């Protein structure tokens, strides 16, 4: 069955026009929606600035939920409008563009076929259009366009994908990533050159008959052994790199400062060890509105612990983080430090790393004076997942000593009084229950 028997040019033209109108209306509606969002954002910014001026935000005692007002402290009403129209170009937009392109190619092909048929009807002589040769040439065109796309992606988007690691072990992670990227890029380019080149070289021709070539043992060995060796090298490299990061000796653990990070919907709770460099015990049975983390204050190691609103760590000093969760699965993620490990309810996990660049040094390297490290959650943990973030600052040891000295102890006199009142209230309720039970028994 020939193409003109199954393809109606009127239908194709209708689809082409419909897709074009849909894409145009989609873009216009996105711009209108973006204008509405911008106006709402302006009102929100104004309200946030006013709220900040009336009551400055302070660091929370237990929670490290993101302070929304603090985000707007440097903003003023009527600031430059940001164009968010690119955010509305979702998968549906590009799908429509793809359909539009395919229909356009089909229409062009149909027009060329109609032209060929009209020449036959009119009895014109001359060389006919060779569609096989044309399609073979298209393979070369698409190959060159694809290779240029790879070059563009690496040169333009490549520098935006990963920046210099801020931790010592992150250098090993980056090395492993680069090795994998180099190998896969070489394989990708060579494979596509062979694929498109083969399609062009052996395009359909009336002067050549296809040769049946079912099997080649040597070729089978090559494309089985070579990938196996490459994958083995990559797997072993990853295994030994990960083992060197996570398999920390007890001696190195003792040298590190200890921080505990507990995730919950939707915030991070941060606890620093005191002068004893030991984190006090926790027990979920001790969790109360006053003692949100369930800290066991019978353990003297918890008496000098400090709960803070942000992570501040000294450069060049090992940091050991104990990670947990109060409710569901979260993920402790520091992208700049190449750190990620799950926060699992009921099962503490650990990660030890050494920061190598202060926040000031990273700002200078990235030429961004406002850049900050940030702690994120790499699990989609609910509607407020976006709020799972906390600021991370790397400073010199002298600056860290000054900062940690200013942080108050969590087990303060006020907390002691609140806990005593809660215990007395609980004891009174238990006594009342016991009296009621005895009365009922009699």
N, C-alpha and C positions, 0 to 999 in steps of 0.2 A: 504494500500500500504506500503510495507516494505521499509526500508531505502535504501537498495541496488538498489531498482527499480527506485528511484528518485535521487540518488546521485552517480555520476560517479567519481571513484577515480582518473582517469586520468585528468579530469577537475579540481578536487580539487588540485592535485599535481601541475598542470600548474598554477593555481591561487596562490598557495603557493610560487612557484619559482618567479612568476611575482612580488608579493608583496615584497619578500625579495630583489630582484634586485632594485625595486623602492625605498625602504627604504635606501639601500646602496648608490644608486646614489644621493638620496636626501641629505644624510649626507655629501657626498663628495662635492656636489655643494655648500652646506652651508659653508663648510670649505674654498672652493675657494673664495666664495663671501666675507667671513669674512676676508680673507687675503687681498682682494682688498680694503675693507672698512678700514682695519687697515692702509694700505699704504696711502690711501687718508687722513685719520685722522692724520697721521704723518706729511704730507705736510701742512695740515691745522694748526696743532699745531705749526709748525715752523714759518708759516706766522703770527700766532697770537702772538707768543713770540716776533717776530721782530717788529710787530706793537706796542706792548706794550712798547718795549724798546725805540722806536722812539718817540711816543707820548703817555704819560701816560693818562689813562682814568680819567675823572672827573665826578662827580655826575651831572645828568641832572637837569635843572632848574625846568621843569614841569614834564617831563616824568620820569617814573621809569622803563623804558624798560631795560631788562637785558643787561649788558655790556658784550658782548661776549669775548672781549679781556681779561677782568678781570678773566674769568674762567681759563685762561691759564697762569696766572702770576706766578704760582708755578711749571709750567711744563717746561721741557727742551727737545729739540729735541733728539731723540734717547732714550727716556725713555722706561721702561719695557712695552712690548706689552701686551695688555689686551685681554684675550680670550673671544670673543663674540659669540662663536659657539652655546651656549645654547639659545641665542635669536632667532635662526632660527628654533628651534623646535616648530613649530606652531601647530595648531589644526590638519592640514592635516597629519603631521608627526605621531601624536599619533593615528589618525584615521587609518592610514596604519598599525601601530603596532597592533591595536585592530583587524582589519580584518585578519592580519597575524596569530594572536593568535587563532581566531575563526576557520580559515581554518585548522590550525594545530590540534585543538581538533577534528574537523570533520574527518580529515584523520586518526587520531588515532582510532576514533570510527569505521570507515569503516574497517580498518585493523583488529580490534578485531572481527567485525561481519564476515568478510571473514574467519578468523580463525575458528569461530564457525561453519560456513557452511561446511568448509573442514572437520571438525571432524565428522559432520553428514554424509557426503558422504563416508568417509572412514570407517564408522561404529564403531568408537572408543567409548568406554564406559567411564563413569566418570562424575564427577560433571560439569555441564555446567556453563558458566560464567553468573552470575546474574547481569544484567545491572541495575536493579532497586536498588539493594543493593549498587552497586558501585556509582550510582548517589546520593543516600541518603548520602553516606559517603562524596561525594564531597560537599554537603551542609555544613557539619561540617567543612571541610577543608576551604571553602570560608568564613565561619563565623569566624573562628580563624584568618585567614589572614586579614579579614576586621577589626576585633577588634585590631589586631596588627597595622594595618594601621592608625587607629584612635589614638592609643597611640603614634605612631611615629609622626603623624602630630601635636599632642598637645605638645610633648616633644621637637621636633626639630623646627617646624615652629611656634609653639605658641609664644615663646619669641620674634620672629621677627615681629609678627602681631601688637602688641601694646606696647608702652613704657609708662613710668610714665607720667601722665599729668602735663603740665607746668602751668596750671591755677587752681584756686580754684574750680570753678564749674565743671571742668573736672574730679575731683574726684568722683562727683555724677554720671557723665556720665559713668565713668569706672565701678562704682558699679552696675549700672543698666545693663551694658553690661555683666558683670560677672554673675549676677543673671540669665539673659536670657540664657547665654551660659551653665551654670550648669544645668538648667532645661531641655533645649533642648538636651544636651548631655545624660542625664539620660534617657530621653524618647527615644532617638535614639538607645542607646545600648540595652535597654530592648525590644524595638520593634523588633530589628533585631535578638536578641537571640530567641524571640518567633517565629519569621517568619522562620528562618532557622531551629530551633529546631523542629517546627511543621512539616516542610517538611521532616526532617529526621525520626521523630517518626512515621509518618503516610505515609511512602513511600509505593509504590505499593508492594503487596504481594498476592500470590495465596491462602494463608492460612487465609486471612482476607477479610471480605466483608465491603465495605464502608457503613457508617451509615448516613442516611439523617437527618441533624440537621438544620432546616431552620431558627429558631429564638429563642432568649433568651432575655426576657424583662430586667432581672437584668443586663445582660452584656451590653445591650443598654444604660441603665441608667448610668452605671459606665463610659463607654467611651464617654458619652456625658457630664455628670456633671463635671467629673474631669478635662478634658481639658478646659471646660468653666470657671471653677474657676481659673485655672492657667493663662489663657489668660486675665481674668478680673484683676488679680493681676498685671500682666505685663503692661497692658494698663494703669491702674490707677497709677502705679509707674512711667511710662513714662510721663503721663500727668502732675502730680504734680512736677516732676523733671523739665520738660520743662517750666512750669509756674514759678517756682522759679528762673529760669535763665533769662527769658525774661520779667517778670513782675517786672520792677525796679521802685521803688518809686521816686518821684520828688526830694526828699531830697538826695537820693543816686546818682541821676543823677547829681546834682550840685557838689557833692564831686569828681566826676570823671573828669579826663583830657579829652579834646575833640580832636579827630582826624577825618579828612574826607578822605575817600578813594573812588576815582572815577575810574571805569574801562572803558577801551576802547580797541579796537583792535589795537595793542596787547600789552598793558602795563597798569600799575597801576599809577595813579596820587595821590600823598600823600600831604595833607595839614594839618599843625598843627595850632591850635589856639595860639594866643599870650598871653600877660599877663592878658587880660580880660577873658580868658578861653572860648571864644565864637567864633564860626566859622562864617565868613561873608557870606552874601547871594550870591547865584548864580542864573543866568538866562541864559538859552540856547540862547536867542536872543542876548546876549552880546558876544557870542563866536566869536572870531577873531583869525587870526594867531598869534597875540601878546598875546591875552587873551584866551588861549586855553580852560580854564575851564568856561569861561563866568562869572567871578567873578564880582559882582556889587561893584565897588569901591566908589559909593556914600554912601554905608553902612560903617560907620566908624569902625565897628567890623572887617572888612576885612583888615584894614590898617596894623595891626600887625601880620597878618597871615604869615606863612612860608611854602614854598614848598620845600620838601626834596626828597632825592633819596632812602632812606631806613627808615624803622620803627624802632625807638629806644624808649623804654618805661621803666619806673622805676618799679622795683619789689615791690610787695605789695601795689601798688596804683591802684585804679580802672581806667579803660580806657574805654571810650565810643566812639565807632566808628560809624560815619555816612557814609553809603555806598550808592553809586549811580553808574550810568552808562551813558556814552555819546552816545552809539550806540545800542548795542544789549544786551541780557541777559548774565551776567557774574555771578560768584559766589565767594564771599569772603571766603576763606578757609585757616584756620590755624590749620593743623592737630595736632600739638603738644599741642595746647591749647583747642582742642575739640570745635572749633569755625567754623561754616559754615552757611552762610546766603546769599541769592541771591542779586545780584546788578541789580536793575530793572530800565530801562530808565524811567525818569519822576516820579518815586516814591521812595523817600529815605527810606532805611531800617536802623535799628540800632541793635547794639550788644554791650553789656557791660560785661567786664570780668576783672578779677584781676590776673595778673601773679604772680606765687608763686616760680618760680625757675629762677635764672639768667642764661644767656647763659653759663657762666663759670661753674655753678653748674650742668647744664645738660650735659655739655661736660665731667665733672668728673664722673657723674653717668653712662653715656654711654661709658666711657673709649674711647672717641674719641675727641682729642684736636682740630679737624677741624670742628666739628659739628656746624651747625647754624640752628636757626629757619628760616622758610621760609613761605611767603605768596604765595598761589597758587590760581588758578582759577579752580573750580570744574565743570565748564560747558565747553563743547567742542564748543568753540566760533569761530572756523575758522582755517585756515592753520597755523597761527602763535600762536596757543593756548599754545604751549610749552613755549612761551616767556612771558606768564602771571605769572611772579613771582617777588618777591621782598624780600630782606633780612630783617629779623626781629631780633633785638638784645634787650635782657632784661639786664638792668644794675642796679646798686644801684642808689638811688636818687641823691647822690652827683655827680656821673658820668653823670647822665642824665642832671643835671643842667649845667654842663660844656659843654656838647654836644649841648643842645638847645641854649645856649648863642652864640655859634659859627655859628649858622645857620642864614643866611641873611634874611631880610624881602623881601617878594616878591614884595610888593608895594614900590619899590625903586625909586630913581631919574631916572634911566635909563628906567624903566617901565613907569613912568609918562610921560617922553618925547616921548616914542614910542606910548603911547596911545593918547597923544595930537596931534602928527603928523598924526596918523590914523584918528582922529576925524576931523582934518583940511582937510585932503584929502577927507574924506567922505562928509564934508560940501561943498567943492569945486565942487565935482561931482554932489551933489544935486542942487547947485546953477546953474551949467551948464545945467542940465536937465530942471530946471525951466525956464531959459532964452530961451531954445529951444522950450519949450511948449508955452511961450508967443509969440514968433516969429511966430510959426505955427498958433496960434489963430488969430493974426492980419492978 
